Amino acid sequence: MSAENPAASSADDVVVELKDVHAGYLPGVNILNGANLIARQGELIGIIGPNGAGKSTLLKSIFGMVNVRSGDITVNGESIVGLKADKLVKRGVAFVPQTNNVFPSLSIEENLQMGLYQNPKIYVERLEFVTGIFAELGKRLKQRAGSLSGGERQMVAMSRALMMDPSVLLLDEPSAGLSPVRQDDAFIRVSDINKAGVTTIMVEQNARRCLQICDRGYVLDQGKDAYEGTGRDLLNDPKVIGLYLGTLGTDAA
């Protein structure tokens, strides 16, 4: 576990827990088939696996976007199964989808304000927090979000999600569609968010980079957690390398 996250070592500070979750979009068809996951206070959790393994479905199950048919999902010890997005936001759950994650016709500032529609009184305080991580956004608040690059939009989306001071941030493929340089920048920002004290669960196709920065990782396969361990352990696990990372794992630091 990362030395930079001492809070993550406490077994008593569970923020999110999935227990034997079965979930899917269509009646009788499950995408998750007994998924388990624990995220403790201050941890950065990475979720990797082949296409179709259920990675994004797992995040959407936490955020109430997929029917959970059995098992349980808790946030700070309370079940959230069946709750809608607005209720989940009040419970401290924030979700950044892979696409369509900003309001392009609105300014950066207006996008951030949309993140606080439930509690606008804390805008100044939260703006200071997010611009401490994304300093360039603070200088461009009046710019229309639709004029931004993909990487810049991702920063706005993450900033908006952070405005409500969430207990946990769910990120679905934060590096998707970005250039290699922008991908590196996205991973740095995710680390910065986590180091600021936000428990983070990230689904990512760039498995090697994801495991390099996360405290612990889960490998999903066919809707179940096939492997779990620290990011470093998974990077160096011969079975994980052979089945899921290929040559990506062989030069891991």
BALOBA-1460 file (C-alpha; in Angstrom, 3 decimals):
// residues 253
<rec num="1" residu="m" x="0.000" y="0.000" z="0.000"/>
<rec num="2" residu="s" x="1.285" y="3.466" z="-0.814"/>
<rec num="3" residu="a" x="3.371" y="5.112" z="1.887"/>
<rec num="4" residu="e" x="1.802" y="8.396" z="0.837"/>
<rec num="5" residu="n" x="-1.589" y="7.200" z="2.023"/>
<rec num="6" residu="p" x="-1.221" y="6.138" z="5.669"/>
<rec num="7" residu="a" x="-4.964" y="6.474" z="6.236"/>
<rec num="8" residu="a" x="-5.520" y="3.693" z="3.751"/>
<rec num="9" residu="s" x="-4.023" y="1.131" z="6.141"/>
<rec num="10" residu="s" x="-6.896" y="1.281" z="8.624"/>
<rec num="11" residu="a" x="-9.266" y="-1.664" z="8.310"/>
<rec num="12" residu="d" x="-11.970" y="0.276" z="10.133"/>
<rec num="13" residu="d" x="-12.312" y="3.154" z="7.663"/>
<rec num="14" residu="v" x="-14.268" y="1.429" z="4.900"/>
<rec num="15" residu="v" x="-15.915" y="4.005" z="2.653"/>
<rec num="16" residu="v" x="-17.321" y="1.751" z="-0.093"/>
<rec num="17" residu="e" x="-17.968" y="-1.978" z="0.017"/>
<rec num="18" residu="l" x="-19.488" y="-4.312" z="-2.568"/>
<rec num="19" residu="k" x="-20.515" y="-7.752" z="-1.335"/>
<rec num="20" residu="d" x="-21.331" y="-10.467" z="-3.872"/>
<rec num="21" residu="v" x="-23.040" y="-8.015" z="-6.230"/>
<rec num="22" residu="h" x="-25.011" y="-9.351" z="-9.192"/>
<rec num="23" residu="a" x="-26.241" y="-6.628" z="-11.527"/>
<rec num="24" residu="g" x="-27.216" y="-6.002" z="-15.134"/>
<rec num="25" residu="y" x="-29.107" y="-3.803" z="-17.544"/>
<rec num="26" residu="l" x="-31.516" y="-6.327" z="-19.094"/>
<rec num="27" residu="p" x="-33.891" y="-8.675" z="-17.279"/>
<rec num="28" residu="g" x="-32.240" y="-12.019" z="-16.605"/>
<rec num="29" residu="v" x="-28.843" y="-10.939" z="-17.944"/>
<rec num="30" residu="n" x="-26.181" y="-10.123" z="-15.367"/>
<rec num="31" residu="i" x="-22.973" y="-8.253" z="-16.170"/>
<rec num="32" residu="l" x="-21.682" y="-8.467" z="-12.613"/>
<rec num="33" residu="n" x="-21.676" y="-12.000" z="-11.246"/>
<rec num="34" residu="g" x="-20.650" y="-11.806" z="-7.623"/>
<rec num="35" residu="a" x="-18.352" y="-8.772" z="-7.592"/>
<rec num="36" residu="n" x="-16.628" y="-7.744" z="-4.364"/>
<rec num="37" residu="l" x="-14.683" y="-4.583" z="-3.576"/>
<rec num="38" residu="i" x="-13.527" y="-2.565" z="-0.579"/>
<rec num="39" residu="a" x="-12.294" y="1.039" z="-0.677"/>
<rec num="40" residu="r" x="-11.005" y="2.480" z="2.581"/>
<rec num="41" residu="q" x="-10.620" y="6.118" z="3.551"/>
<rec num="42" residu="g" x="-7.865" y="7.763" z="1.519"/>
<rec num="43" residu="e" x="-7.300" y="4.865" z="-0.871"/>
<rec num="44" residu="l" x="-6.919" y="5.024" z="-4.624"/>
<rec num="45" residu="i" x="-8.471" y="1.853" z="-6.039"/>
<rec num="46" residu="g" x="-7.834" y="0.786" z="-9.635"/>
<rec num="47" residu="i" x="-10.128" y="-1.558" z="-11.556"/>
<rec num="48" residu="i" x="-8.747" y="-3.237" z="-14.662"/>
<rec num="49" residu="g" x="-9.707" y="-6.173" z="-16.851"/>
<rec num="50" residu="p" x="-10.571" y="-7.166" z="-20.412"/>
<rec num="51" residu="n" x="-13.289" y="-5.470" z="-22.454"/>
<rec num="52" residu="g" x="-16.718" y="-6.631" z="-21.345"/>
<rec num="53" residu="a" x="-15.524" y="-7.662" z="-17.881"/>
<rec num="54" residu="g" x="-17.999" y="-5.342" z="-16.154"/>
<rec num="55" residu="k" x="-15.639" y="-2.559" z="-15.052"/>
<rec num="56" residu="s" x="-17.858" y="0.400" z="-15.976"/>
<rec num="57" residu="t" x="-20.935" y="-1.540" z="-14.878"/>
<rec num="58" residu="l" x="-19.423" y="-1.842" z="-11.421"/>
<rec num="59" residu="l" x="-19.103" y="1.941" z="-11.123"/>
<rec num="60" residu="k" x="-22.589" y="2.460" z="-12.499"/>
<rec num="61" residu="s" x="-23.937" y="-0.054" z="-9.969"/>
<rec num="62" residu="i" x="-22.475" y="2.050" z="-7.164"/>
<rec num="63" residu="f" x="-24.041" y="5.181" z="-8.679"/>
<rec num="64" residu="g" x="-27.503" y="3.656" z="-9.064"/>
<rec num="65" residu="m" x="-27.446" y="3.421" z="-12.869"/>
<rec num="66" residu="v" x="-27.690" y="-0.378" z="-13.067"/>
<rec num="67" residu="n" x="-30.169" y="-2.758" z="-11.435"/>
<rec num="68" residu="v" x="-28.534" y="-4.551" z="-8.502"/>
<rec num="69" residu="r" x="-30.322" y="-7.903" z="-8.293"/>
<rec num="70" residu="s" x="-28.533" y="-9.382" z="-5.291"/>
<rec num="71" residu="g" x="-25.715" y="-8.593" z="-2.919"/>
<rec num="72" residu="d" x="-25.183" y="-5.233" z="-1.262"/>
<rec num="73" residu="i" x="-23.338" y="-1.951" z="-1.793"/>
<rec num="74" residu="t" x="-22.610" y="0.242" z="1.219"/>
<rec num="75" residu="v" x="-21.167" y="3.735" z="1.546"/>
<rec num="76" residu="n" x="-19.906" y="4.674" z="4.990"/>
<rec num="77" residu="g" x="-21.646" y="1.606" z="6.396"/>
<rec num="78" residu="e" x="-25.122" y="2.275" z="4.948"/>
<rec num="79" residu="s" x="-26.699" y="0.407" z="2.027"/>
<rec num="80" residu="i" x="-27.216" y="2.569" z="-1.065"/>
<rec num="81" residu="v" x="-28.841" y="-0.054" z="-3.301"/>
<rec num="82" residu="g" x="-31.849" y="1.437" z="-5.062"/>
<rec num="83" residu="l" x="-30.977" y="5.075" z="-4.381"/>
<rec num="84" residu="k" x="-31.098" y="7.583" z="-7.245"/>
<rec num="85" residu="a" x="-28.242" y="9.862" z="-8.250"/>
<rec num="86" residu="d" x="-29.406" y="12.919" z="-6.308"/>
<rec num="87" residu="k" x="-29.635" y="10.897" z="-3.091"/>
<rec num="88" residu="l" x="-26.219" y="9.361" z="-3.729"/>
<rec num="89" residu="v" x="-24.652" y="12.791" z="-4.193"/>
<rec num="90" residu="k" x="-26.043" y="13.767" z="-0.786"/>
<rec num="91" residu="r" x="-24.475" y="10.587" z="0.617"/>
<rec num="92" residu="g" x="-21.086" y="11.725" z="-0.704"/>
<rec num="93" residu="v" x="-20.822" y="9.738" z="-3.946"/>
<rec num="94" residu="a" x="-19.524" y="11.533" z="-7.062"/>
<rec num="95" residu="f" x="-19.312" y="9.999" z="-10.539"/>
<rec num="96" residu="v" x="-17.407" y="11.188" z="-13.621"/>
<rec num="97" residu="p" x="-18.545" y="9.301" z="-16.748"/>
<rec num="98" residu="q" x="-16.221" y="8.623" z="-19.643"/>
<rec num="99" residu="t" x="-18.137" y="10.749" z="-22.185"/>
<rec num="100" residu="n" x="-20.626" y="13.626" z="-22.180"/>
<rec num="101" residu="n" x="-19.232" y="14.730" z="-18.837"/>
<rec num="102" residu="v" x="-19.467" y="18.531" z="-19.186"/>
<rec num="103" residu="f" x="-22.147" y="21.037" z="-20.221"/>
<rec num="104" residu="p" x="-20.495" y="22.376" z="-23.403"/>
<rec num="105" residu="s" x="-22.718" y="25.455" z="-23.749"/>
<rec num="106" residu="l" x="-21.889" y="26.622" z="-20.208"/>
<rec num="107" residu="s" x="-18.725" y="28.296" z="-18.967"/>
<rec num="108" residu="i" x="-16.240" y="26.494" z="-16.732"/>
<rec num="109" residu="e" x="-17.591" y="28.477" z="-13.798"/>
<rec num="110" residu="e" x="-21.187" y="27.554" z="-14.598"/>
<rec num="111" residu="n" x="-20.196" y="23.882" z="-14.881"/>
<rec num="112" residu="l" x="-18.668" y="24.055" z="-11.417"/>
<rec num="113" residu="q" x="-21.784" y="25.767" z="-10.066"/>
<rec num="114" residu="m" x="-23.890" y="22.926" z="-11.493"/>
<rec num="115" residu="g" x="-21.911" y="20.572" z="-9.276"/>
<rec num="116" residu="l" x="-23.184" y="22.480" z="-6.245"/>
<rec num="117" residu="y" x="-26.865" y="22.782" z="-7.077"/>
<rec num="118" residu="q" x="-27.701" y="20.984" z="-3.804"/>
<rec num="119" residu="n" x="-25.535" y="23.265" z="-1.654"/>
<rec num="120" residu="p" x="-24.524" y="26.506" z="-3.413"/>
<rec num="121" residu="k" x="-23.442" y="28.159" z="-0.137"/>
<rec num="122" residu="i" x="-20.098" y="26.354" z="-0.132"/>
<rec num="123" residu="y" x="-19.130" y="27.499" z="-3.644"/>
<rec num="124" residu="v" x="-16.244" y="29.793" z="-2.653"/>
<rec num="125" residu="e" x="-14.760" y="27.201" z="-0.307"/>
<rec num="126" residu="r" x="-14.978" y="24.375" z="-2.840"/>
<rec num="127" residu="l" x="-13.765" y="26.545" z="-5.727"/>
<rec num="128" residu="e" x="-10.617" y="27.214" z="-3.731"/>
<rec num="129" residu="f" x="-10.154" y="23.458" z="-3.241"/>
<rec num="130" residu="v" x="-10.585" y="22.453" z="-6.893"/>
<rec num="131" residu="t" x="-8.489" y="25.303" z="-8.289"/>
<rec num="132" residu="g" x="-5.780" y="24.263" z="-5.854"/>
<rec num="133" residu="i" x="-5.624" y="21.014" z="-7.839"/>
<rec num="134" residu="f" x="-6.567" y="22.401" z="-11.272"/>
<rec num="135" residu="a" x="-4.938" y="25.832" z="-11.106"/>
<rec num="136" residu="e" x="-5.366" y="26.591" z="-14.826"/>
<rec num="137" residu="l" x="-9.143" y="26.324" z="-14.552"/>
<rec num="138" residu="g" x="-9.184" y="29.130" z="-12.010"/>
<rec num="139" residu="k" x="-7.709" y="31.462" z="-14.633"/>
<rec num="140" residu="r" x="-10.279" y="30.515" z="-17.306"/>
<rec num="141" residu="l" x="-13.569" y="30.387" z="-15.419"/>
<rec num="142" residu="k" x="-15.445" y="32.421" z="-18.061"/>
<rec num="143" residu="q" x="-14.354" y="30.217" z="-20.970"/>
<rec num="144" residu="r" x="-17.047" y="28.049" z="-22.559"/>
<rec num="145" residu="a" x="-16.532" y="24.366" z="-21.783"/>
<rec num="146" residu="g" x="-17.355" y="23.409" z="-25.370"/>
<rec num="147" residu="s" x="-14.185" y="25.173" z="-26.563"/>
<rec num="148" residu="l" x="-11.906" y="23.048" z="-24.391"/>
<rec num="149" residu="s" x="-9.775" y="20.091" z="-25.434"/>
<rec num="150" residu="g" x="-10.649" y="16.575" z="-24.299"/>
<rec num="151" residu="g" x="-8.106" y="16.701" z="-21.479"/>
<rec num="152" residu="e" x="-9.351" y="20.086" z="-20.325"/>
<rec num="153" residu="r" x="-12.950" y="18.869" z="-20.341"/>
<rec num="154" residu="q" x="-11.869" y="15.947" z="-18.178"/>
<rec num="155" residu="m" x="-10.428" y="18.420" z="-15.678"/>
<rec num="156" residu="v" x="-13.708" y="20.350" z="-15.614"/>
<rec num="157" residu="a" x="-15.692" y="17.135" z="-15.132"/>
<rec num="158" residu="m" x="-13.530" y="16.006" z="-12.218"/>
<rec num="159" residu="s" x="-13.633" y="19.487" z="-10.691"/>
<rec num="160" residu="r" x="-17.421" y="19.624" z="-10.903"/>
<rec num="161" residu="a" x="-17.670" y="16.219" z="-9.210"/>
<rec num="162" residu="l" x="-15.410" y="17.442" z="-6.397"/>
<rec num="163" residu="m" x="-17.486" y="20.547" z="-5.687"/>
<rec num="164" residu="m" x="-19.814" y="18.662" z="-3.305"/>
<rec num="165" residu="d" x="-16.877" y="17.453" z="-1.179"/>
<rec num="166" residu="p" x="-17.597" y="13.760" z="-1.862"/>
<rec num="167" residu="s" x="-16.596" y="10.821" z="0.335"/>
<rec num="168" residu="v" x="-15.728" y="8.856" z="-2.785"/>
<rec num="169" residu="l" x="-14.988" y="9.818" z="-6.393"/>
<rec num="170" residu="l" x="-15.836" y="7.299" z="-9.132"/>
<rec num="171" residu="l" x="-13.847" y="7.780" z="-12.361"/>
<rec num="172" residu="d" x="-14.750" y="5.892" z="-15.546"/>
<rec num="173" residu="e" x="-11.778" y="5.762" z="-17.944"/>
<rec num="174" residu="p" x="-10.258" y="9.194" z="-17.174"/>
<rec num="175" residu="s" x="-7.550" y="8.740" z="-19.843"/>
<rec num="176" residu="a" x="-9.843" y="7.504" z="-22.645"/>
<rec num="177" residu="g" x="-9.402" y="9.314" z="-25.949"/>
<rec num="178" residu="l" x="-6.537" y="11.489" z="-24.730"/>
<rec num="179" residu="s" x="-3.103" y="11.862" z="-26.295"/>
<rec num="180" residu="p" x="-0.216" y="10.150" z="-24.451"/>
<rec num="181" residu="v" x="0.851" y="13.466" z="-22.906"/>
<rec num="182" residu="r" x="-2.690" y="14.260" z="-21.806"/>
<rec num="183" residu="q" x="-3.055" y="10.715" z="-20.456"/>
<rec num="184" residu="d" x="-0.035" y="11.236" z="-18.218"/>
<rec num="185" residu="d" x="-1.508" y="14.546" z="-17.078"/>
<rec num="186" residu="a" x="-4.837" y="12.865" z="-16.280"/>
<rec num="187" residu="f" x="-3.144" y="10.249" z="-14.094"/>
<rec num="188" residu="i" x="-1.149" y="12.949" z="-12.284"/>
<rec num="189" residu="r" x="-4.381" y="14.826" z="-11.547"/>
<rec num="190" residu="v" x="-6.075" y="11.675" z="-10.265"/>
<rec num="191" residu="s" x="-3.135" y="11.159" z="-7.906"/>
<rec num="192" residu="d" x="-3.347" y="14.793" z="-6.799"/>
<rec num="193" residu="i" x="-7.065" y="14.423" z="-6.029"/>
<rec num="194" residu="n" x="-6.394" y="11.295" z="-4.012"/>
<rec num="195" residu="k" x="-3.493" y="12.865" z="-2.122"/>
<rec num="196" residu="a" x="-5.845" y="15.714" z="-1.187"/>
<rec num="197" residu="g" x="-7.812" y="13.138" z="0.804"/>
<rec num="198" residu="v" x="-10.513" y="11.973" z="-1.618"/>
<rec num="199" residu="t" x="-11.116" y="8.217" z="-1.713"/>
<rec num="200" residu="t" x="-11.041" y="7.345" z="-5.411"/>
<rec num="201" residu="i" x="-12.200" y="4.326" z="-7.428"/>
<rec num="202" residu="m" x="-10.948" y="4.398" z="-11.007"/>
<rec num="203" residu="v" x="-11.794" y="2.147" z="-13.934"/>
<rec num="204" residu="e" x="-9.046" y="2.283" z="-16.535"/>
<rec num="205" residu="q" x="-8.061" y="0.548" z="-19.773"/>
<rec num="206" residu="n" x="-4.437" y="1.663" z="-19.391"/>
<rec num="207" residu="a" x="-3.856" y="-1.136" z="-16.906"/>
<rec num="208" residu="r" x="-0.132" y="-0.661" z="-16.371"/>
<rec num="209" residu="r" x="-0.388" y="3.066" z="-15.628"/>
<rec num="210" residu="c" x="-3.420" y="2.510" z="-13.420"/>
<rec num="211" residu="l" x="-1.641" y="-0.086" z="-11.289"/>
<rec num="212" residu="q" x="1.439" y="2.123" z="-11.002"/>
<rec num="213" residu="i" x="-0.471" y="4.858" z="-9.180"/>
<rec num="214" residu="c" x="-3.147" y="2.968" z="-7.222"/>
<rec num="215" residu="d" x="-2.882" y="1.692" z="-3.655"/>
<rec num="216" residu="r" x="-4.789" y="-1.469" z="-4.477"/>
<rec num="217" residu="g" x="-6.198" y="-2.929" z="-7.653"/>
<rec num="218" residu="y" x="-8.932" y="-5.335" z="-8.670"/>
<rec num="219" residu="v" x="-8.853" y="-7.370" z="-11.864"/>
<rec num="220" residu="l" x="-12.382" y="-8.023" z="-13.095"/>
<rec num="221" residu="d" x="-13.122" y="-10.915" z="-15.424"/>
<rec num="222" residu="q" x="-16.614" y="-12.044" z="-16.434"/>
<rec num="223" residu="g" x="-18.164" y="-9.787" z="-13.812"/>
<rec num="224" residu="k" x="-16.152" y="-11.097" z="-10.865"/>
<rec num="225" residu="d" x="-13.012" y="-9.981" z="-9.083"/>
<rec num="226" residu="a" x="-10.457" y="-12.496" z="-10.362"/>
<rec num="227" residu="y" x="-7.449" y="-10.953" z="-8.592"/>
<rec num="228" residu="e" x="-6.944" y="-8.335" z="-5.873"/>
<rec num="229" residu="g" x="-3.805" y="-6.845" z="-4.375"/>
<rec num="230" residu="t" x="-1.589" y="-3.803" z="-4.173"/>
<rec num="231" residu="g" x="-0.884" y="-2.102" z="-7.471"/>
<rec num="232" residu="r" x="2.758" y="-3.171" z="-7.326"/>
<rec num="233" residu="d" x="1.900" y="-6.790" z="-6.503"/>
<rec num="234" residu="l" x="-0.511" y="-7.027" z="-9.434"/>
<rec num="235" residu="l" x="2.036" y="-5.440" z="-11.779"/>
<rec num="236" residu="n" x="4.494" y="-8.183" z="-10.863"/>
<rec num="237" residu="d" x="2.081" y="-11.120" z="-10.635"/>
<rec num="238" residu="p" x="2.966" y="-13.561" z="-13.461"/>
<rec num="239" residu="k" x="-0.660" y="-14.676" z="-13.846"/>
<rec num="240" residu="v" x="-1.949" y="-11.099" z="-14.099"/>
<rec num="241" residu="i" x="0.830" y="-10.208" z="-16.543"/>
<rec num="242" residu="g" x="0.137" y="-13.226" z="-18.707"/>
<rec num="243" residu="l" x="-3.640" y="-12.955" z="-18.750"/>
<rec num="244" residu="y" x="-4.322" y="-9.217" z="-18.579"/>
<rec num="245" residu="l" x="-1.213" y="-7.086" z="-18.984"/>
<rec num="246" residu="g" x="0.841" y="-8.925" z="-21.590"/>
<rec num="247" residu="t" x="4.146" y="-7.153" z="-22.167"/>
<rec num="248" residu="l" x="2.806" y="-4.087" z="-20.329"/>
<rec num="249" residu="g" x="3.665" y="-5.620" z="-16.994"/>
<rec num="250" residu="t" x="7.233" y="-6.677" z="-17.750"/>
<rec num="251" residu="d" x="8.824" y="-3.238" z="-17.551"/>
<rec num="252" residu="a" x="6.848" y="-1.976" z="-14.566"/>
<rec num="253" residu="a" x="8.816" y="0.057" z="-12.075"/>
